[in-house]
Amino acid sequence: MTSTVDTHEIAIVGGGSAGLATAALLRSEGRNALVLERGPEPGAAWRLRYDRLHLHTPRLLSGLPGLRIPRRYGRWVARDDLIDYFRRYAEAHDLDVRTGTRVDRIERDGGAWRLETSQGPLRAETVVVATGYNGVPYVPDWPGREGFTGELVHSSGYMNTDPYRGRDVLVVGAGNSGAEIAHDLADGGVKRSRLSVRTPPQIVRRATAGIPAQLLGMAIKNMPPHWVDPITKTQRKLSIPDLSAQGLPRPEHGVRTSFIATGTTPILDVGIVDAVKHGRVEVVAAVDGFDGADVLLADGSRIAPDAVIAATGFRAGLDELVGHLDVLTPRGLPTKTDGEPALPGLWFVGFTPTLGGQLREGSAAARKVASALVA
């Protein structure tokens, strides 16, 4: 007696914003997709982010296609409210979301695809991978890291200040997560909050005169390239005080050049500028390695924090899933995404870094993929 593999027309791997938006758009065209989410709820990855997290993009520019985020959540939506919105979104569009299902590998299966999952294999004619480019926490292999006698955690393991009160804490990495965690610690009763910075970051106000920074990021796409850096450099001079004396000099280039060079978005200030200016967060040099209880810094100094939080980013983590299919760049990102299949029947959505807001741009990419699939 042979068993039949669970078969679907379309399977979407990842129940975050891009996956849910793609499924809803397909549903509106009469195409049913099975959404496979490894966590216990739609958008579960957001549950692993720190308690204080709010969206940096305003509510009106962050909703997914077909359902606005409720006004009662405020202009800057909190983490838990966003997760509640994702749940309501899946319900409103009657999406087939199978939670607690991790997809380990995708293989060719004749003219379709076979997905090896934690709940057994299934088959789909079309697969859309929507796991995002923040799939796997990344911690650099610093010399001496394994012998560090203090506490070392990735920022994905940071929830709130409770475990760190009264302690000396070093946050490594001057992106949005690092800046917000260092600020959160300074407000939360730690003995000392320090932020390790390798490259001076771009910093912009989350909103200036009521205008959200996201609108600038959206406008940059349509500006002549040679306008962007001068405009953003001038904006920083007018809105952000000179923090050179505190260890955060203004970058030589503007936002566009930095984004092209590193793919990182600017820090959207929700308190880090004031914390650095008044010494509540101390800026130190980049981390070069560890030596027992000490952290070795690039300027030749060493410090001995009780705990180190590595806000050093993520990797897409697609190698085991699709690395054998020759669809990834050397950086581990899809060779083709957001509207063009990497292989016949294999699509990727939501893997493009953007200055225009992750949720908004992910929805735009979902429209391209859904339209192409329906066509």
C-alpha positions as a LaTeX table, in Angstrom:
\begin{tabular}{lrrr}
\hline
Residue & $x$ (\AA) & $y$ (\AA) & $z$ (\AA) \\
\hline
Met1 & 0.00 & 0.00 & 0.00 \\
Thr2 & 1.57 & 3.29 & $-1.13$ \\
Ser3 & 0.98 & 6.63 & 0.52 \\
Thr4 & 0.14 & 9.72 & $-1.51$ \\
Val5 & 2.29 & 12.82 & $-0.99$ \\
Asp6 & 0.30 & 15.88 & 0.10 \\
Thr7 & 0.01 & 17.91 & $-3.14$ \\
His8 & $-0.79$ & 21.58 & $-3.64$ \\
Glu9 & $-0.91$ & 24.00 & $-6.54$ \\
Ile10 & 1.20 & 26.66 & $-4.80$ \\
Ala11 & 3.26 & 26.46 & $-1.62$ \\
Ile12 & 4.65 & 29.58 & 0.03 \\
Val13 & 7.58 & 29.02 & 2.39 \\
Gly14 & 7.42 & 31.64 & 5.15 \\
Gly15 & 4.40 & 33.22 & 6.82 \\
Gly16 & 5.81 & 36.70 & 7.31 \\
Ser17 & 4.62 & 39.87 & 5.61 \\
Ala18 & 5.76 & 39.03 & 2.07 \\
Gly19 & 4.43 & 35.47 & 2.23 \\
Leu20 & 1.06 & 36.52 & 3.62 \\
Ala21 & 0.71 & 39.33 & 1.08 \\
Thr22 & 1.52 & 36.98 & $-1.81$ \\
Ala23 & $-1.02$ & 34.43 & $-0.57$ \\
Ala24 & $-3.74$ & 37.08 & $-0.15$ \\
Leu25 & $-3.17$ & 38.52 & $-3.62$ \\
Leu26 & $-3.29$ & 35.04 & $-5.14$ \\
Arg27 & $-6.46$ & 34.30 & $-3.17$ \\
Ser28 & $-8.11$ & 37.41 & $-4.60$ \\
Glu29 & $-7.48$ & 35.93 & $-8.06$ \\
Gly30 & $-8.95$ & 32.56 & $-7.15$ \\
Arg31 & $-5.61$ & 30.80 & $-6.62$ \\
Asn32 & $-5.16$ & 28.96 & $-3.34$ \\
Ala33 & $-1.72$ & 28.78 & $-1.78$ \\
Leu34 & $-0.56$ & 26.80 & 1.23 \\
Val35 & 1.57 & 28.99 & 3.51 \\
Leu36 & 4.17 & 27.06 & 5.53 \\
Glu37 & 5.30 & 28.87 & 8.69 \\
Arg38 & 7.87 & 27.29 & 11.00 \\
Gly39 & 6.71 & 29.31 & 14.01 \\
Pro40 & 3.49 & 28.98 & 15.99 \\
Glu41 & 1.68 & 31.91 & 14.32 \\
Pro42 & 1.76 & 34.11 & 11.21 \\
Gly43 & 4.65 & 36.54 & 11.39 \\
Ala44 & 6.19 & 34.52 & 14.22 \\
Ala45 & 9.71 & 35.85 & 13.56 \\
Trp46 & 8.61 & 39.23 & 14.92 \\
Arg47 & 7.80 & 37.59 & 18.27 \\
Leu48 & 11.53 & 36.96 & 18.68 \\
Arg49 & 12.38 & 40.65 & 18.47 \\
Tyr50 & 12.91 & 42.80 & 21.57 \\
Asp51 & 9.92 & 43.97 & 23.60 \\
Arg52 & 10.42 & 47.68 & 22.96 \\
Leu53 & 10.38 & 47.31 & 19.18 \\
His54 & 8.08 & 49.56 & 17.15 \\
Leu55 & 7.95 & 49.88 & 13.39 \\
His56 & 10.05 & 52.71 & 12.02 \\
Thr57 & 7.54 & 53.15 & 9.21 \\
Pro58 & 4.15 & 54.78 & 9.91 \\
Arg59 & 1.01 & 52.71 & 10.15 \\
Leu60 & $-0.52$ & 54.09 & 6.95 \\
Leu61 & 2.51 & 53.03 & 4.89 \\
Ser62 & 2.97 & 49.62 & 6.53 \\
Gly63 & $-0.25$ & 47.70 & 5.90 \\
Leu64 & $-0.41$ & 44.68 & 3.60 \\
Pro65 & $-2.65$ & 44.59 & 0.50 \\
Gly66 & $-6.34$ & 44.36 & 1.29 \\
Leu67 & $-6.38$ & 45.28 & 4.99 \\
Arg68 & $-5.24$ & 48.44 & 6.74 \\
Ile69 & $-3.53$ & 48.32 & 10.10 \\
Pro70 & $-6.10$ & 49.51 & 12.70 \\
Arg71 & $-5.85$ & 53.14 & 13.75 \\
Arg72 & $-5.91$ & 52.15 & 17.44 \\
Tyr73 & $-2.38$ & 50.75 & 17.07 \\
Gly74 & $-1.05$ & 54.30 & 16.74 \\
Arg75 & 1.30 & 55.82 & 14.20 \\
Trp76 & 4.30 & 53.67 & 15.10 \\
Val77 & 3.01 & 50.11 & 15.51 \\
Ala78 & 4.35 & 48.04 & 18.43 \\
Arg79 & 5.70 & 44.53 & 17.93 \\
Asp80 & 2.80 & 42.70 & 19.57 \\
Asp81 & 0.21 & 44.78 & 17.71 \\
Leu82 & 1.92 & 43.98 & 14.42 \\
Ile83 & 1.78 & 40.25 & 15.17 \\
Asp84 & $-1.92$ & 40.59 & 16.03 \\
Tyr85 & $-2.42$ & 42.36 & 12.69 \\
Phe86 & $-0.77$ & 39.49 & 10.82 \\
Arg87 & $-3.13$ & 37.03 & 12.52 \\
Arg88 & $-6.15$ & 39.16 & 11.62 \\
Tyr89 & $-4.84$ & 39.51 & 8.06 \\
Ala90 & $-4.61$ & 35.73 & 7.59 \\
Glu91 & $-8.13$ & 35.33 & 8.98 \\
Ala92 & $-9.61$ & 38.17 & 6.91 \\
His93 & $-8.28$ & 36.65 & 3.67 \\
Asp94 & $-9.07$ & 33.07 & 4.74 \\
Leu95 & $-5.46$ & 32.02 & 4.13 \\
Asp96 & $-4.35$ & 28.42 & 4.56 \\
Val97 & $-1.46$ & 28.91 & 6.99 \\
Arg98 & 0.12 & 25.73 & 8.32 \\
Thr99 & 2.10 & 26.73 & 11.41 \\
Gly100 & 4.76 & 24.68 & 13.16 \\
Thr101 & 6.02 & 23.46 & 9.79 \\
Arg102 & 9.68 & 24.00 & 9.00 \\
Val103 & 10.77 & 23.46 & 5.38 \\
Asp104 & 14.25 & 21.94 & 5.28 \\
Arg105 & 14.85 & 21.33 & 1.58 \\
Ile106 & 13.27 & 21.92 & $-1.81$ \\
Glu107 & 13.95 & 19.43 & $-4.61$ \\
Arg108 & 12.85 & 19.03 & $-8.20$ \\
Asp109 & 10.09 & 16.46 & $-8.60$ \\
Gly110 & 9.44 & 15.97 & $-12.28$ \\
Gly111 & 7.68 & 19.10 & $-13.46$ \\
Ala112 & 6.91 & 20.15 & $-9.90$ \\
Trp113 & 8.70 & 20.51 & $-6.54$ \\
Arg114 & 9.06 & 18.33 & $-3.48$ \\
Leu115 & 9.37 & 20.02 & $-0.10$ \\
Glu116 & 10.88 & 18.12 & 2.81 \\
Thr117 & 9.25 & 19.51 & 5.93 \\
Ser118 & 9.23 & 18.83 & 9.65 \\
Gln119 & 5.71 & 17.41 & 9.18 \\
Gly120 & 6.61 & 15.15 & 6.26 \\
Pro121 & 7.04 & 15.71 & 2.51 \\
Leu122 & 4.65 & 17.58 & 0.29 \\
Arg123 & 4.50 & 18.43 & $-3.40$ \\
Ala124 & 3.69 & 21.68 & $-5.15$ \\
Glu125 & 3.53 & 22.76 & $-8.76$ \\
Thr126 & 4.84 & 26.20 & $-7.78$ \\
Val127 & 6.93 & 27.24 & $-4.78$ \\
Val128 & 7.40 & 30.80 & $-3.52$ \\
Val129 & 10.18 & 31.25 & $-0.95$ \\
Ala130 & 9.39 & 34.17 & 1.38 \\
Thr131 & 11.62 & 33.54 & 4.37 \\
Gly132 & 13.32 & 36.96 & 4.12 \\
Tyr133 & 16.95 & 38.00 & 4.29 \\
Asn134 & 16.98 & 37.95 & 8.11 \\
Gly135 & 16.63 & 34.19 & 8.42 \\
Val136 & 19.67 & 33.20 & 10.49 \\
Pro137 & 21.48 & 35.24 & 13.18 \\
Tyr138 & 25.09 & 36.05 & 12.31 \\
Val139 & 27.88 & 36.43 & 14.86 \\
Pro140 & 31.41 & 37.08 & 13.51 \\
Asp141 & 34.06 & 34.49 & 14.28 \\
Trp142 & 36.11 & 36.92 & 16.36 \\
Pro143 & 39.50 & 35.62 & 17.54 \\
Gly144 & 39.16 & 34.30 & 21.10 \\
Arg145 & 35.37 & 34.31 & 20.99 \\
Glu146 & 34.99 & 30.77 & 22.31 \\
Gly147 & 37.16 & 31.57 & 25.33 \\
Phe148 & 35.26 & 34.69 & 26.38 \\
Thr149 & 34.33 & 34.28 & 30.05 \\
Gly150 & 31.54 & 36.86 & 29.98 \\
Glu151 & 28.10 & 36.42 & 28.46 \\
Leu152 & 27.82 & 36.65 & 24.66 \\
Val153 & 24.44 & 36.61 & 22.89 \\
His154 & 23.14 & 37.64 & 19.48 \\
Ser155 & 20.68 & 40.53 & 19.46 \\
Ser156 & 17.95 & 38.08 & 18.43 \\
Gly157 & 18.23 & 36.68 & 21.96 \\
Tyr158 & 17.65 & 40.08 & 23.57 \\
Met159 & 14.12 & 40.74 & 24.79 \\
Asn160 & 14.39 & 43.44 & 27.48 \\
Thr161 & 16.68 & 44.93 & 30.11 \\
Asp162 & 15.67 & 42.64 & 33.00 \\
Pro163 & 18.68 & 40.26 & 32.80 \\
Tyr164 & 21.13 & 43.17 & 32.46 \\
Arg165 & 20.20 & 45.55 & 35.27 \\
Gly166 & 23.22 & 46.61 & 37.28 \\
Arg167 & 25.61 & 45.11 & 34.72 \\
Asp168 & 28.18 & 46.50 & 32.29 \\
Val169 & 26.93 & 45.74 & 28.75 \\
Leu170 & 28.57 & 46.18 & 25.36 \\
Val171 & 26.40 & 46.22 & 22.24 \\
Val172 & 28.31 & 45.50 & 19.03 \\
Gly173 & 26.99 & 46.93 & 15.78 \\
Ala174 & 25.66 & 50.37 & 14.92 \\
Gly175 & 22.57 & 49.41 & 12.96 \\
Asn176 & 19.00 & 50.05 & 14.05 \\
Ser177 & 18.87 & 47.04 & 16.38 \\
Gly178 & 22.19 & 47.85 & 18.03 \\
Ala179 & 21.31 & 51.51 & 18.52 \\
Glu180 & 17.88 & 50.73 & 19.97 \\
Ile181 & 19.15 & 48.02 & 22.29 \\
Ala182 & 21.96 & 50.24 & 23.61 \\
His183 & 19.39 & 52.99 & 24.22 \\
Asp184 & 16.97 & 50.53 & 25.82 \\
Leu185 & 19.71 & 49.33 & 28.19 \\
Ala186 & 20.62 & 52.90 & 29.15 \\
Asp187 & 16.98 & 53.51 & 30.08 \\
Gly188 & 16.65 & 50.18 & 31.87 \\
Gly189 & 18.98 & 50.42 & 34.83 \\
Val190 & 22.22 & 48.94 & 33.54 \\
Lys191 & 25.45 & 49.99 & 35.17 \\
Arg192 & 26.96 & 50.94 & 31.82 \\
Ser193 & 25.78 & 50.82 & 28.20 \\
Arg194 & 28.39 & 50.94 & 25.46 \\
Leu195 & 28.01 & 50.73 & 21.68 \\
Ser196 & 30.83 & 49.38 & 19.51 \\
Val197 & 31.01 & 51.09 & 16.12 \\
Arg198 & 33.22 & 50.13 & 13.16 \\
Thr199 & 31.91 & 52.49 & 10.47 \\
Pro200 & 30.19 & 55.79 & 11.40 \\
Pro201 & 26.51 & 55.16 & 10.65 \\
Gln202 & 24.04 & 57.23 & 8.73 \\
Ile203 & 21.49 & 58.65 & 11.16 \\
Val204 & 18.18 & 60.27 & 10.30 \\
Arg205 & 15.24 & 61.31 & 12.44 \\
Arg206 & 12.36 & 58.82 & 12.30 \\
Ala207 & 10.22 & 61.84 & 11.45 \\
Thr208 & 11.10 & 65.48 & 10.83 \\
Ala209 & 8.38 & 68.13 & 11.20 \\
Gly210 & 5.90 & 65.27 & 11.20 \\
Ile211 & 7.18 & 63.85 & 7.89 \\
Pro212 & 8.38 & 60.23 & 8.24 \\
Ala213 & 11.84 & 59.32 & 7.01 \\
Gln214 & 10.25 & 56.53 & 4.97 \\
Leu215 & 8.91 & 59.12 & 2.53 \\
Leu216 & 12.47 & 60.27 & 1.88 \\
Gly217 & 13.51 & 56.67 & 1.30 \\
Met218 & 10.67 & 56.23 & $-1.18$ \\
Ala219 & 11.53 & 59.50 & $-2.94$ \\
Ile220 & 15.20 & 58.54 & $-3.29$ \\
Lys221 & 14.25 & 55.87 & $-5.83$ \\
Asn222 & 12.95 & 58.58 & $-8.17$ \\
Met223 & 15.54 & 61.28 & $-7.53$ \\
Pro224 & 18.49 & 61.86 & $-9.87$ \\
Pro225 & 21.30 & 59.87 & $-8.16$ \\
His226 & 23.61 & 62.88 & $-7.90$ \\
Trp227 & 21.00 & 64.72 & $-5.82$ \\
Val228 & 20.59 & 62.13 & $-3.11$ \\
Asp229 & 23.86 & 62.32 & $-1.17$ \\
Pro230 & 23.95 & 66.15 & $-0.97$ \\
Ile231 & 20.32 & 66.27 & 0.19 \\
Thr232 & 20.77 & 63.61 & 2.88 \\
Lys233 & 24.06 & 65.11 & 4.09 \\
Thr234 & 22.40 & 68.52 & 4.43 \\
Gln235 & 19.42 & 67.00 & 6.20 \\
Arg236 & 21.70 & 65.36 & 8.74 \\
Lys237 & 23.57 & 68.59 & 9.44 \\
Leu238 & 20.28 & 70.38 & 10.08 \\
Ser239 & 18.57 & 67.69 & 12.17 \\
Ile240 & 21.29 & 65.66 & 13.93 \\
Pro241 & 23.85 & 67.34 & 16.22 \\
Asp242 & 27.55 & 66.77 & 15.61 \\
Leu243 & 28.47 & 63.75 & 17.72 \\
Ser244 & 32.13 & 63.59 & 16.68 \\
Ala245 & 33.32 & 64.28 & 20.24 \\
Gln246 & 31.26 & 61.32 & 21.43 \\
Gly247 & 32.70 & 58.96 & 18.79 \\
Leu248 & 30.02 & 59.23 & 16.08 \\
Pro249 & 31.36 & 61.57 & 13.39 \\
Arg250 & 29.27 & 62.28 & 10.32 \\
Pro251 & 30.02 & 59.84 & 7.47 \\
Glu252 & 31.93 & 61.16 & 4.50 \\
His253 & 29.19 & 60.05 & 2.10 \\
Gly254 & 25.43 & 60.42 & 2.06 \\
Val255 & 22.70 & 57.80 & 2.43 \\
Arg256 & 22.68 & 56.59 & $-1.17$ \\
Thr257 & 26.41 & 55.85 & $-1.37$ \\
Ser258 & 26.37 & 54.09 & 2.00 \\
Phe259 & 23.35 & 51.99 & 1.03 \\
Ile260 & 24.91 & 50.92 & $-2.27$ \\
Ala261 & 28.20 & 50.06 & $-0.59$ \\
Thr262 & 26.83 & 48.11 & 2.37 \\
Gly263 & 23.14 & 47.39 & 1.74 \\
Thr264 & 22.35 & 48.76 & 5.20 \\
Thr265 & 19.67 & 51.29 & 5.97 \\
Pro266 & 20.30 & 54.36 & 8.14 \\
Ile267 & 19.68 & 54.39 & 11.88 \\
Leu268 & 16.26 & 55.93 & 12.44 \\
Asp269 & 16.68 & 57.89 & 15.64 \\
Val270 & 14.22 & 57.08 & 18.39 \\
Gly271 & 16.50 & 58.17 & 21.24 \\
Ile272 & 20.05 & 57.04 & 20.51 \\
Val273 & 21.23 & 60.54 & 19.50 \\
Asp274 & 20.19 & 62.07 & 22.82 \\
Ala275 & 21.60 & 59.08 & 24.74 \\
Val276 & 25.01 & 59.42 & 23.06 \\
Lys277 & 25.04 & 63.22 & 23.32 \\
His278 & 24.49 & 63.08 & 27.08 \\
Gly279 & 26.81 & 60.13 & 27.74 \\
Arg280 & 24.14 & 57.59 & 28.70 \\
Val281 & 25.42 & 55.43 & 25.84 \\
Glu282 & 29.19 & 55.44 & 25.36 \\
Val283 & 30.60 & 54.84 & 21.88 \\
Val284 & 33.72 & 52.66 & 21.62 \\
Ala285 & 35.81 & 51.31 & 18.76 \\
Ala286 & 35.09 & 48.18 & 16.74 \\
Val287 & 35.62 & 44.75 & 18.28 \\
Asp288 & 38.74 & 42.95 & 17.05 \\
Gly289 & 38.62 & 39.92 & 19.35 \\
Phe290 & 38.36 & 38.51 & 22.86 \\
Asp291 & 40.91 & 37.56 & 25.49 \\
Gly292 & 39.42 & 35.79 & 28.50 \\
Ala293 & 37.21 & 38.35 & 30.22 \\
Asp294 & 38.39 & 41.19 & 27.95 \\
Val295 & 37.08 & 42.51 & 24.66 \\
Leu296 & 39.85 & 43.78 & 22.36 \\
Leu297 & 39.01 & 46.94 & 20.45 \\
Ala298 & 40.38 & 48.22 & 17.15 \\
Asp299 & 41.97 & 51.27 & 18.76 \\
Gly300 & 44.22 & 49.01 & 20.87 \\
Ser301 & 42.23 & 49.33 & 24.08 \\
Arg302 & 40.51 & 46.55 & 25.97 \\
Ile303 & 37.39 & 46.55 & 28.10 \\
Ala304 & 35.80 & 43.94 & 30.37 \\
Pro305 & 32.00 & 44.07 & 30.07 \\
Asp306 & 29.83 & 41.58 & 31.90 \\
Ala307 & 27.83 & 40.89 & 28.76 \\
Val308 & 28.20 & 41.41 & 25.01 \\
Ile309 & 25.15 & 41.66 & 22.74 \\
Ala310 & 26.11 & 41.12 & 19.09 \\
Ala311 & 23.79 & 43.21 & 16.94 \\
Thr312 & 25.76 & 41.99 & 13.94 \\
Gly313 & 22.93 & 41.19 & 11.60 \\
Phe314 & 21.51 & 38.16 & 9.89 \\
Arg315 & 22.02 & 35.99 & 6.84 \\
Ala316 & 19.29 & 34.70 & 4.57 \\
Gly317 & 20.11 & 31.10 & 5.51 \\
Leu318 & 18.98 & 29.63 & 2.19 \\
Asp319 & 21.90 & 27.28 & 1.57 \\
Glu320 & 20.38 & 24.10 & 2.97 \\
Leu321 & 16.97 & 24.94 & 1.54 \\
Val322 & 17.92 & 25.67 & $-2.09$ \\
Gly323 & 21.72 & 25.94 & $-2.25$ \\
His324 & 21.95 & 22.77 & $-4.38$ \\
Leu325 & 19.72 & 24.30 & $-7.08$ \\
Asp326 & 22.29 & 26.92 & $-8.21$ \\
Val327 & 19.90 & 29.82 & $-7.56$ \\
Leu328 & 21.97 & 31.78 & $-5.00$ \\
Thr329 & 24.58 & 34.50 & $-5.34$ \\
Pro330 & 27.94 & 34.21 & $-3.53$ \\
Arg331 & 26.33 & 36.26 & $-0.72$ \\
Gly332 & 23.62 & 33.62 & $-0.33$ \\
Leu333 & 20.76 & 35.68 & $-1.78$ \\
Pro334 & 18.52 & 34.63 & $-4.70$ \\
Thr335 & 19.88 & 35.33 & $-8.18$ \\
Lys336 & 16.38 & 36.38 & $-9.25$ \\
Thr337 & 13.60 & 37.71 & $-7.03$ \\
Asp338 & 10.47 & 39.84 & $-6.84$ \\
Gly339 & 8.71 & 39.09 & $-10.12$ \\
Glu340 & 11.04 & 36.81 & $-12.05$ \\
Pro341 & 11.38 & 33.07 & $-11.35$ \\
Ala342 & 14.79 & 31.73 & $-10.36$ \\
Leu343 & 13.81 & 28.46 & $-12.03$ \\
Pro344 & 10.52 & 27.44 & $-13.68$ \\
Gly345 & 8.02 & 27.25 & $-10.85$ \\
Leu346 & 10.45 & 28.50 & $-8.17$ \\
Trp347 & 10.06 & 32.10 & $-7.03$ \\
Phe348 & 11.57 & 34.29 & $-4.31$ \\
Val349 & 9.88 & 37.31 & $-2.77$ \\
Gly350 & 11.00 & 39.88 & $-0.19$ \\
Phe351 & 14.77 & 39.49 & $-0.42$ \\
Thr352 & 15.65 & 42.99 & $-1.63$ \\
Pro353 & 16.99 & 45.50 & 0.94 \\
Thr354 & 15.20 & 48.81 & 0.63 \\
Leu355 & 15.14 & 52.37 & 1.94 \\
Gly356 & 11.39 & 52.51 & 1.36 \\
Gly357 & 10.22 & 50.31 & 4.23 \\
Gln358 & 10.36 & 46.52 & 4.47 \\
Leu359 & 6.60 & 45.96 & 4.73 \\
Arg360 & 5.68 & 48.33 & 1.93 \\
Glu361 & 8.35 & 47.10 & $-0.47$ \\
Gly362 & 7.59 & 43.47 & 0.40 \\
Ser363 & 3.96 & 44.08 & $-0.54$ \\
Ala364 & 5.02 & 45.65 & $-3.84$ \\
Ala365 & 7.20 & 42.61 & $-4.57$ \\
Ala366 & 4.33 & 40.29 & $-3.65$ \\
Arg367 & 2.14 & 42.05 & $-6.24$ \\
Lys368 & 4.74 & 41.40 & $-8.93$ \\
Val369 & 5.03 & 37.71 & $-8.06$ \\
Ala370 & 1.28 & 37.18 & $-7.72$ \\
Ser371 & 0.58 & 38.96 & $-11.01$ \\
Ala372 & 3.20 & 36.88 & $-12.81$ \\
Leu373 & 1.82 & 33.64 & $-11.36$ \\
Val374 & $-1.75$ & 34.50 & $-12.29$ \\
Ala375 & $-0.67$ & 35.50 & $-15.79$ \\
\hline
\end{tabular}
